[in-house]
């Protein structure tokens, strides 16, 4: 049975039951609309700030992930900067899980360089009944983004209506979780980052990310049988995803 985080210590101390704990296959991340010429649900007109890597990185570096881990998740989460959990996957490279530092001053500087020194308004869509403390994580992020001038409206709702909204691309920014059932990074890259076309290509790419390098690598790794060559492709695609801040990774 799933156990609320606040009850773990009590159950373990009961002498009758214990909680089995371990890392999840699922990674919690933030997606951002990177396609529309004008961002929905924002006061920015005629532009989409999330098309600018500096803005995406500013939003990333404004998140105090350790505070979320300790205060929201009671220590039961693993901050990550990687798309897949390296310790669980077929492709293991812990260096890809290193996060950019939490740095409000650096985030403010990036926002100013991008032309938004006072920040802007945006809506963050979140489920409130899907992941552990999903709504609470979003509430914390909203407060953190306020430190760089971003006025965020949080729209939290049950997963059934939330997922319809993001699947219809009716969102500017959203929180979602993704599990790698095959233990293979191609599954995540193909669904979340590759340009949306047909089939599994971009089928959960609700940000409409489109990066020619990632597309080429994902298509090549589908048929590459040489393990070393394929792992090199995977690593290059993961590095590109991380360095361009195509999505904001947060927790396992």
C-alpha positions as CSV (number, residue, x, y, z in Angstrom):
1,X,0.0,0.0,0.0
2,X,1.3,3.5,-0.7
3,X,2.3,5.3,2.5
4,X,1.9,9.1,3.0
5,X,5.4,10.6,3.7
6,X,4.4,12.0,7.0
7,X,3.5,8.4,8.3
8,X,6.8,6.7,7.3
9,X,8.5,7.3,10.7
10,X,5.5,6.2,12.7
11,X,5.0,3.0,10.8
12,X,8.7,2.1,11.0
13,X,8.7,2.7,14.8
14,X,5.5,0.6,15.3
15,X,7.4,-2.7,15.6
16,X,4.6,-4.3,13.5
17,X,5.2,-2.9,10.1
18,X,7.9,-1.4,8.0
19,X,8.1,0.8,4.9
20,X,10.0,-0.5,1.9
21,X,11.7,2.5,0.3
22,X,13.6,2.9,-2.9
23,X,14.1,5.2,-5.9
24,X,11.3,5.4,-8.5
25,X,11.6,4.9,-12.2
26,X,9.5,8.1,-12.6
27,X,11.1,11.5,-13.0
28,X,9.1,14.6,-12.2
29,X,9.8,17.5,-14.6
30,X,8.5,20.8,-15.9
31,X,7.5,21.4,-19.5
32,X,7.3,24.8,-21.2
33,X,5.6,25.8,-24.4
34,X,8.4,26.4,-26.9
35,X,6.4,26.6,-30.1
36,X,3.8,29.3,-30.0
37,X,4.8,32.8,-31.3
38,X,2.9,34.2,-28.4
39,X,2.7,32.6,-25.0
40,X,-0.7,31.6,-23.7
41,X,-1.9,32.8,-20.3
42,X,0.7,35.5,-20.0
43,X,1.0,39.3,-20.2
44,X,3.8,39.1,-22.7
45,X,2.4,40.0,-26.1
46,X,3.8,39.2,-29.5
47,X,6.5,36.9,-28.0
48,X,7.1,33.6,-26.3
49,X,9.7,34.0,-23.6
50,X,10.2,30.2,-23.4
51,X,11.7,30.2,-26.8
52,X,14.7,31.8,-25.2
53,X,17.1,29.4,-23.4
54,X,18.0,32.1,-21.0
55,X,14.5,32.3,-19.7
56,X,14.2,28.5,-19.4
57,X,17.5,28.4,-17.5
58,X,16.4,31.3,-15.2
59,X,13.3,29.4,-14.3
60,X,15.4,26.3,-13.6
61,X,18.0,28.1,-11.5
62,X,15.3,29.8,-9.4
63,X,14.1,26.5,-8.1
64,X,15.5,25.5,-4.7
65,X,15.3,21.8,-5.2
66,X,16.9,20.9,-1.9
67,X,14.2,22.9,-0.1
68,X,11.5,20.9,-2.0
69,X,13.3,17.7,-1.1
70,X,13.5,18.4,2.6
71,X,10.4,20.5,3.3
72,X,7.9,19.1,0.8
73,X,9.1,15.5,0.2
74,X,10.5,14.9,3.8
75,X,13.8,13.8,2.3
76,X,12.1,11.0,0.2
77,X,13.2,12.3,-3.2
78,X,16.3,12.5,-5.2
79,X,17.0,15.9,-7.0
80,X,18.2,15.2,-10.6
81,X,19.3,17.1,-13.6
82,X,18.9,14.1,-15.8
83,X,16.1,12.8,-18.0
84,X,16.4,9.2,-16.8
85,X,17.4,7.8,-13.4
86,X,20.9,6.6,-14.2
87,X,21.1,4.3,-11.2
88,X,18.1,2.3,-12.6
89,X,18.6,2.6,-16.4
90,X,20.4,0.5,-19.0
91,X,22.4,3.6,-19.8
92,X,24.2,4.8,-16.7
93,X,26.0,8.1,-16.4
94,X,25.5,9.8,-13.1
95,X,27.3,12.9,-14.4
96,X,24.2,13.7,-16.5
97,X,22.2,14.0,-13.3
98,X,24.2,17.0,-12.0
99,X,21.9,20.0,-11.6
100,X,22.6,23.6,-12.4
101,X,23.1,25.4,-9.1
102,X,20.2,27.1,-7.4
103,X,21.1,30.7,-7.9
104,X,18.5,33.5,-7.7
105,X,21.0,36.2,-8.6
106,X,22.1,34.3,-11.7
107,X,18.5,33.7,-12.7
108,X,17.6,37.4,-12.4
109,X,20.6,38.2,-14.5
110,X,19.5,35.8,-17.2
111,X,15.9,37.2,-17.1
112,X,17.3,40.7,-17.6
113,X,19.5,39.7,-20.4
114,X,16.5,38.1,-22.1
115,X,14.6,41.3,-21.8
116,X,12.4,40.5,-18.8
117,X,14.1,42.3,-15.9
118,X,10.7,42.6,-14.1
119,X,9.6,39.1,-15.0
120,X,6.2,38.4,-16.5
121,X,3.0,36.5,-15.8
122,X,2.4,32.9,-16.6
123,X,0.2,30.0,-15.6
124,X,1.6,26.7,-14.2
125,X,-0.7,23.7,-14.7
126,X,-0.4,20.9,-12.2
127,X,-2.2,17.6,-11.3
128,X,-3.3,17.4,-7.7
129,X,-3.9,13.6,-7.4
130,X,-1.3,11.9,-9.5
131,X,2.1,12.2,-8.0
132,X,3.3,12.3,-4.4
133,X,2.8,15.9,-3.2
134,X,2.3,17.1,-6.8
135,X,0.2,20.2,-5.9
136,X,2.5,21.1,-3.0
137,X,5.6,20.9,-5.3
138,X,3.9,23.3,-7.7
139,X,3.0,25.7,-4.8
140,X,6.6,25.8,-3.7
141,X,7.8,26.4,-7.3
142,X,5.3,29.3,-7.7
143,X,6.8,31.0,-4.6
144,X,10.4,30.4,-5.8
145,X,9.7,31.9,-9.3
146,X,8.3,35.0,-7.6
147,X,11.8,35.7,-6.4
148,X,12.8,36.5,-10.0
149,X,9.7,38.6,-10.7
150,X,7.6,35.8,-12.3
151,X,3.9,36.1,-11.3
152,X,2.7,32.6,-11.6
153,X,-0.9,31.5,-11.4
154,X,-1.1,27.9,-10.3
155,X,-3.9,25.8,-11.9
156,X,-4.2,22.5,-10.0
157,X,-6.8,19.9,-11.0
158,X,-7.3,16.2,-11.1
159,X,-5.3,14.2,-13.5
160,X,-8.2,13.4,-15.8
161,X,-8.8,17.0,-16.7
162,X,-5.2,18.1,-16.4
163,X,-3.9,15.6,-18.9
164,X,-6.6,16.6,-21.4
165,X,-5.5,20.2,-21.1
166,X,-1.8,19.5,-21.8
167,X,-2.6,17.0,-24.5
168,X,-4.6,19.7,-26.3
169,X,-1.5,22.0,-25.9
170,X,-3.6,24.4,-23.8
171,X,-0.8,25.1,-21.4
172,X,2.1,27.5,-21.1
173,X,4.0,25.5,-18.4
174,X,3.1,22.2,-16.7
175,X,4.4,19.6,-14.2
176,X,4.4,16.0,-15.4
177,X,6.0,12.7,-14.4
178,X,7.6,10.1,-16.7
179,X,8.6,6.6,-16.0
180,X,11.0,4.5,-18.1
181,X,9.3,1.1,-18.3
182,X,12.0,-0.3,-20.6
183,X,14.9,1.1,-18.5
184,X,16.1,2.6,-21.7
185,X,16.7,6.3,-22.4
186,X,15.4,6.1,-25.9
187,X,11.9,5.7,-24.6
188,X,12.1,9.1,-22.8
189,X,13.9,11.0,-25.5
190,X,11.6,9.7,-28.2
191,X,8.4,10.5,-26.4
192,X,9.3,13.7,-24.5
193,X,11.9,15.5,-26.6
194,X,11.8,14.4,-30.2
195,X,9.8,16.5,-32.6
196,X,6.2,15.3,-32.6
197,X,5.3,13.5,-35.9
198,X,3.5,10.2,-35.6
199,X,3.4,7.1,-33.5
200,X,5.7,7.3,-30.5
201,X,7.7,10.2,-31.9
202,X,6.9,13.1,-29.6
203,X,3.7,11.5,-28.4
204,X,4.2,13.2,-25.0
205,X,6.1,16.2,-26.2
206,X,3.4,18.7,-25.1
207,X,6.0,21.5,-25.1
208,X,6.4,21.1,-28.9
209,X,10.1,20.9,-28.5
210,X,11.9,20.6,-31.9
211,X,15.6,20.1,-32.0
212,X,17.2,18.8,-35.1
213,X,20.2,17.2,-33.3
214,X,18.0,15.3,-30.9
215,X,15.7,14.2,-33.7
216,X,18.7,12.8,-35.7
217,X,20.1,11.0,-32.7
218,X,16.8,9.5,-31.6
219,X,16.1,8.2,-35.1
220,X,19.6,6.7,-35.3
221,X,19.5,5.0,-31.9
222,X,16.3,3.2,-32.9
223,X,18.2,0.9,-35.2
224,X,21.8,1.0,-34.0
225,X,22.9,-2.4,-32.9
226,X,26.4,-1.5,-31.8
227,X,26.0,-0.9,-28.0
228,X,28.9,1.5,-27.7
229,X,27.8,3.6,-30.7
230,X,24.2,3.6,-29.4
231,X,25.3,4.7,-25.9
232,X,27.3,7.5,-27.5
233,X,24.1,8.7,-29.3
234,X,22.1,8.5,-26.1
235,X,24.6,10.5,-24.2
236,X,24.8,13.2,-26.8
237,X,21.0,13.5,-26.9
238,X,20.8,13.6,-23.1
239,X,23.5,16.3,-23.0
240,X,21.7,18.4,-25.6
241,X,18.5,18.1,-23.7
242,X,20.2,19.2,-20.5
243,X,22.4,21.9,-21.9
244,X,19.5,23.6,-23.9
245,X,17.2,23.3,-20.9
246,X,14.6,21.8,-23.2
247,X,12.8,20.6,-20.1
248,X,13.4,21.3,-16.4
249,X,14.2,18.2,-14.5
250,X,13.5,18.1,-10.8
251,X,13.0,14.9,-8.8
252,X,13.1,11.1,-8.9
